[in-house]
Amino acid sequence: MIQLALPLELAPSFAAADFIADASNEEALRWLSEPDRWPHGRLLLAGPPGTGKTHLLHMMAAAHGWELREGPALRGLPEAPTRGIALDMADAPGEEASLFHLINACAEARLPLLMAGRAAPSRWGVALPDLRSRLAATAVAMTNEPSDALLDALFAKHLADRQLSLDPGLGARLRLRLPRSAAAMAEAVARLDRATLGTHARPTLRSALAALAPMLDDDGFETAPPEYLLDHARLL
């Protein structure tokens, strides 16, 4: 009997204990440690996808009782916020007027505003002059692409978030062949998860290669030393 593979969305852990500090996020952590010293009471975290911005927003919201919001939902915010705001996807297109009003409302109420976007505001292509001015006066902390050690840790965290078990030897080999970016680690684990839906089994060498083929280096596992392939024959 074939079991239907129904996708189960598992929420990633945004607990402070699960955030992995690294040189790539050192600047952001330093700024976040002193929200009372943010110029104009606001800070923008800027960096590529998967570099911890959302995790940091959740951590700060939990620690300070701030409200979590996303850029596309800006229009649903009250006119006068009553607590700090942690705004993800602040660079969402089509929300310039709403973002401008939110910045002003938080400033008038003397409430902190923490935002996150994929790049510094100067690269957003903002059309509204008043918003450009507000963003230019906003402190920016970068979350850069992680070190190799952090990428390996992120790969392990994504596996744990999805309750996915992977042979350590296979995982190490896959990480060597994947693009070295935080987004690639997340995408790779998502592909492995989809490939094993409904099987209740670990990904094997064969299934992992099939799932990750579009992401792996051209050499794939063809250049793996014979002893590696022999050691992992049981994974097939």
Order of alpha helices (4+ residues) and beta strands (2+ residues): alpha-beta-alpha-beta-beta-alpha-beta-alpha-beta-alpha-alpha-alpha-alpha-alpha
